Amino acid sequence: ADAAGKPVQGAAVDLRGDMSHAGMRPVLAKASAAAEGVYVADFEWTMAGDWIVTVTAALPDGRTAARQFDVAVKREA
């Protein structure tokens, strides 16, 4: 959503997942528009552990927005 809370359409959204420890190859994914302002991506967690996921959106007006998320991935029992 933009600053006014309206859905952003036409963005190019990329995801990058990095494990919190060194030596792992990053996981990369591109999101596609699924609905007005909603983007989805297939993202493969290659192993359990602590990840940092960076979401970068190239906005239609030329600006770029990025956010990082800490994610703990656990194995299913």
N, CA, C and O atoms as a DFTB+ gen file, in Angstrom:
308 C
 N C O
     1  1       0.850      -1.186       0.000
     2  2       0.000       0.000       0.000
     3  2       0.891       1.242       0.000
     4  3       2.023       1.219       0.481
     5  1       0.352       2.310      -0.546
     6  2       1.095       3.560      -0.534
     7  2       0.868       4.295       0.792
     8  3       0.215       3.766       1.692
     9  1       1.400       5.496       0.907
    10  2       1.298       6.251       2.162
    11  2      -0.150       6.553       2.536
    12  3      -0.463       6.741       3.712
    13  1      -1.031       6.600       1.541
    14  2      -2.446       6.865       1.797
    15  2      -3.235       5.580       2.058
    16  3      -4.440       5.626       2.307
    17  1      -2.549       4.432       2.001
    18  2      -3.204       3.154       2.249
    19  2      -3.830       2.513       1.024
    20  3      -4.509       1.493       1.139
    21  1      -3.611       3.100      -0.156
    22  2      -4.163       2.535      -1.384
    23  2      -3.238       1.441      -1.913
    24  3      -2.018       1.569      -1.816
    25  1      -3.806       0.354      -2.477
    26  2      -2.981      -0.713      -3.043
    27  2      -2.100      -0.199      -4.182
    28  3      -2.537       0.615      -4.996
    29  1      -0.867      -0.676      -4.234
    30  2       0.069      -0.309      -5.299
    31  2      -0.004      -1.374      -6.378
    32  3       0.200      -2.562      -6.125
    33  1      -0.300      -0.922      -7.580
    34  2      -0.348      -1.834      -8.716
    35  2       0.829      -1.563      -9.635
    36  3       1.339      -0.443      -9.681
    37  1       1.264      -2.585     -10.369
    38  2       2.314      -2.418     -11.358
    39  2       3.725      -2.385     -10.814
    40  3       4.642      -1.945     -11.508
    41  1       3.922      -2.842      -9.583
    42  2       5.278      -2.890      -9.011
    43  2       5.991      -4.164      -9.467
    44  3       5.348      -5.174      -9.756
    45  1       7.298      -4.110      -9.528
    46  2       8.128      -5.300      -9.757
    47  2       8.691      -5.680      -8.389
    48  3       9.474      -4.929      -7.807
    49  1       8.290      -6.852      -7.873
    50  2       8.620      -7.241      -6.503
    51  2       9.568      -8.446      -6.519
    52  3       9.273      -9.476      -7.125
    53  1      10.705      -8.297      -5.844
    54  2      11.708      -9.353      -5.750
    55  2      11.941      -9.700      -4.293
    56  3      11.866      -8.835      -3.420
    57  1      12.227     -10.979      -4.029
    58  2      12.537     -11.449      -2.683
    59  2      13.921     -12.076      -2.673
    60  3      14.334     -12.727      -3.633
    61  1      14.628     -11.869      -1.570
    62  2      15.941     -12.489      -1.373
    63  2      15.981     -13.001       0.057
    64  3      15.793     -12.241       1.007
    65  1      16.228     -14.293       0.199
    66  2      16.350     -14.891       1.518
    67  2      17.786     -15.267       1.794
    68  3      18.415     -15.966       1.000
    69  1      18.310     -14.803       2.926
    70  2      19.671     -15.122       3.349
    71  2      19.616     -15.757       4.722
    72  3      18.923     -15.263       5.611
    73  1      20.337     -16.842       4.901
    74  2      20.463     -17.442       6.227
    75  2      21.285     -16.480       7.085
    76  3      22.122     -15.736       6.574
    77  1      21.037     -16.507       8.376
    78  2      21.738     -15.578       9.266
    79  2      23.204     -15.936       9.446
    80  3      23.978     -15.108       9.927
    81  1      23.607     -17.149       9.072
    82  2      25.030     -17.507       9.167
    83  2      25.643     -17.547       7.769
    84  3      24.950     -17.790       6.780
    85  1      26.916     -17.310       7.705
    86  2      27.627     -17.230       6.422
    87  2      27.737     -18.582       5.749
    88  3      27.643     -19.626       6.394
    89  1      27.939     -18.546       4.429
    90  2      28.237     -19.753       3.683
    91  2      27.066     -20.346       2.924
    92  3      27.253     -21.288       2.154
    93  1      25.878     -19.830       3.116
    94  2      24.720     -20.364       2.408
    95  2      24.408     -19.482       1.194
    96  3      24.525     -18.258       1.249
    97  1      24.015     -20.123       0.122
    98  2      23.614     -19.414      -1.083
    99  2      22.236     -18.784      -0.850
   100  3      21.367     -19.432      -0.265
   101  1      22.013     -17.546      -1.290
   102  2      20.708     -16.925      -1.075
   103  2      19.622     -17.583      -1.926
   104  3      19.909     -18.166      -2.972
   105  1      18.387     -17.484      -1.472
   106  2      17.229     -17.935      -2.229
   107  2      16.612     -16.686      -2.849
   108  3      16.350     -15.707      -2.151
   109  1      16.382     -16.721      -4.165
   110  2      15.833     -15.578      -4.885
   111  2      14.484     -15.946      -5.489
   112  3      14.285     -17.079      -5.930
   113  1      13.558     -14.993      -5.509
   114  2      12.252     -15.224      -6.114
   115  2      11.692     -13.916      -6.629
   116  3      11.993     -12.846      -6.100
   117  1      10.869     -14.009      -7.671
   118  2      10.146     -12.858      -8.198
   119  2       8.674     -13.061      -7.883
   120  3       8.133     -14.154      -8.054
   121  1       8.034     -11.998      -7.423
   122  2       6.606     -12.067      -7.139
   123  2       5.822     -11.583      -8.352
   124  3       6.312     -10.792      -9.158
   125  1       4.603     -12.076      -8.459
   126  2       3.715     -11.614      -9.524
   127  2       2.429     -11.097      -8.894
   128  3       2.055     -11.494      -7.790
   129  1       1.763     -10.209      -9.615
   130  2       0.519      -9.630      -9.113
   131  2      -0.564     -10.695      -9.100
   132  3      -0.764     -11.402     -10.088
   133  1      -1.267     -10.808      -7.969
   134  2      -2.347     -11.778      -7.841
   135  2      -3.700     -11.093      -7.763
   136  3      -4.710     -11.670      -8.168
   137  1      -3.734      -9.896      -7.258
   138  2      -4.948      -9.098      -7.116
   139  2      -4.510      -7.651      -6.967
   140  3      -3.313      -7.364      -6.985
   141  1      -5.449      -6.748      -6.821
   142  2      -5.123      -5.339      -6.704
   143  2      -4.217      -5.093      -5.501
   144  3      -4.662      -5.158      -4.356
   145  1      -2.934      -4.809      -5.772
   146  2      -1.984      -4.523      -4.708
   147  2      -1.479      -5.732      -3.955
   148  3      -0.783      -5.580      -2.951
   149  1      -1.812      -6.940      -4.412
   150  2      -1.364      -8.173      -3.751
   151  2      -0.394      -8.894      -4.682
   152  3      -0.687      -9.110      -5.858
   153  1       0.769      -9.265      -4.135
   154  2       1.797      -9.949      -4.912
   155  2       2.130     -11.265      -4.235
   156  3       2.199     -11.329      -3.008
   157  1       2.341     -12.326      -5.023
   158  2       2.664     -13.641      -4.472
   159  2       3.926     -14.179      -5.149
   160  3       4.233     -13.847      -6.293
   161  1       4.644     -15.021      -4.402
   162  2       5.862     -15.629      -4.941
   163  2       6.013     -17.031      -4.381
   164  3       5.654     -17.292      -3.233
   165  1       6.546     -17.933      -5.194
   166  2       6.958     -19.249      -4.707
   167  2       8.353     -19.057      -4.126
   168  3       9.251     -18.548      -4.797
   169  1       8.524     -19.465      -2.882
   170  2       9.792     -19.261      -2.199
   171  2      10.170     -20.569      -1.536
   172  3       9.414     -21.085      -0.713
   173  1      11.332     -21.116      -1.881
   174  2      11.752     -22.422      -1.368
   175  2      12.747     -22.240      -0.221
   176  3      13.878     -21.800      -0.427
   177  1      12.304     -22.589       0.990
   178  2      13.220     -22.594       2.140
   179  2      14.121     -23.804       1.973
   180  3      13.640     -24.936       1.996
   181  1      15.402     -23.590       1.806
   182  2      16.319     -24.692       1.529
   183  2      16.748     -25.439       2.783
   184  3      17.265     -26.553       2.698
   185  1      16.534     -24.828       3.954
   186  2      16.822     -25.524       5.203
   187  2      16.198     -24.761       6.366
   188  3      15.874     -23.578       6.258
   189  1      16.038     -25.472       7.482
   190  2      15.512     -24.842       8.692
   191  2      16.571     -23.916       9.280
   192  3      17.769     -24.116       9.080
   193  1      16.117     -22.910      10.000
   194  2      17.035     -21.989      10.658
   195  2      16.533     -20.564      10.572
   196  3      15.395     -20.311      10.176
   197  1      17.394     -19.641      10.946
   198  2      17.046     -18.226      10.949
   199  2      17.396     -17.586       9.607
   200  3      18.516     -17.712       9.113
   201  1      16.419     -16.902       9.035
   202  2      16.555     -16.273       7.730
   203  2      16.283     -14.779       7.840
   204  3      15.564     -14.321       8.729
   205  1      16.869     -14.042       6.925
   206  2      16.546     -12.634       6.726
   207  2      16.010     -12.530       5.300
   208  3      16.728     -12.806       4.338
   209  1      14.744     -12.130       5.169
   210  2      14.119     -12.007       3.854
   211  2      13.999     -10.525       3.524
   212  3      13.404      -9.754       4.277
   213  1      14.568     -10.141       2.396
   214  2      14.484      -8.765       1.921
   215  2      13.520      -8.727       0.751
   216  3      13.694      -9.438      -0.239
   217  1      12.497      -7.886       0.877
   218  2      11.517      -7.686      -0.196
   219  2      11.781      -6.305      -0.789
   220  3      11.764      -5.297      -0.082
   221  1      12.024      -6.276      -2.101
   222  2      12.292      -5.026      -2.797
   223  2      11.234      -4.836      -3.871
   224  3      10.964      -5.744      -4.658
   225  1      10.637      -3.648      -3.899
   226  2       9.613      -3.340      -4.892
   227  2      10.049      -2.115      -5.693
   228  3      10.300      -1.047      -5.135
   229  1      10.131      -2.292      -7.003
   230  2      10.356      -1.166      -7.907
   231  2       8.973      -0.634      -8.257
   232  3       8.191      -1.312      -8.924
   233  1       8.677       0.570      -7.808
   234  2       7.346       1.141      -7.954
   235  2       7.155       1.760      -9.335
   236  3       8.131       2.150      -9.976
   237  1       5.906       1.855      -9.800
   238  2       5.651       2.387     -11.137
   239  2       6.170       3.810     -11.353
   240  3       6.460       4.187     -12.488
   241  1       6.292       4.602     -10.292
   242  2       6.771       5.979     -10.453
   243  2       8.299       6.092     -10.421
   244  3       8.844       7.196     -10.432
   245  1       8.994       4.930     -10.380
   246  2      10.453       4.918     -10.422
   247  2      11.126       4.807      -9.071
   248  3      12.328       4.553      -9.000
   249  1      10.370       4.994      -7.990
   250  2      10.956       4.839      -6.647
   251  2      11.109       3.359      -6.324
   252  3      10.489       2.500      -6.951
   253  1      11.947       3.082      -5.333
   254  2      12.152       1.713      -4.862
   255  2      11.886       1.671      -3.364
   256  3      12.289       2.563      -2.617
   257  1      11.201       0.619      -2.946
   258  2      10.945       0.402      -1.521
   259  2      11.511      -0.957      -1.146
   260  3      11.426      -1.905      -1.926
   261  1      12.090      -1.056       0.050
   262  2      12.643      -2.334       0.512
   263  2      12.371      -2.496       1.997
   264  3      12.414      -1.531       2.760
   265  1      12.089      -3.729       2.397
   266  2      11.878      -4.067       3.801
   267  2      12.533      -5.410       4.079
   268  3      12.575      -6.289       3.218
   269  1      13.043      -5.554       5.294
   270  2      13.631      -6.821       5.730
   271  2      12.753      -7.441       6.808
   272  3      12.165      -6.746       7.637
   273  1      12.681      -8.770       6.772
   274  2      11.903      -9.531       7.736
   275  2      12.761     -10.652       8.297
   276  3      13.415     -11.365       7.536
   277  1      12.773     -10.821       9.606
   278  2      13.437     -11.951      10.235
   279  2      12.438     -13.088      10.305
   280  3      11.316     -12.914      10.782
   281  1      12.855     -14.270       9.820
   282  2      11.971     -15.439       9.747
   283  2      12.678     -16.633      10.343
   284  3      13.824     -16.918       9.993
   285  1      12.004     -17.339      11.247
   286  2      12.537     -18.590      11.803
   287  2      11.815     -19.750      11.124
   288  3      10.602     -19.902      11.261
   289  1      12.565     -20.560      10.395
   290  2      11.998     -21.701       9.674
   291  2      12.293     -22.959      10.487
   292  3      13.438     -23.229      10.850
   293  1      11.236     -23.719      10.765
   294  2      11.370     -24.952      11.542
   295  2      10.939     -26.143      10.701
   296  3      10.066     -26.032       9.840
   297  1      11.562     -27.273      10.962
   298  2      11.175     -28.520      10.296
   299  2       9.837     -28.990      10.841
   300  3       9.533     -28.833      12.024
   301  1       9.046     -29.570       9.947
   302  2       7.806     -30.184      10.401
   303  2       8.136     -31.488      11.116
   304  3       9.034     -32.228      10.715
   305  1       7.402     -31.745      12.164
   306  2       7.647     -32.982      12.925
   307  2       6.963     -34.160      12.280
   308  3       7.058     -35.280      12.781
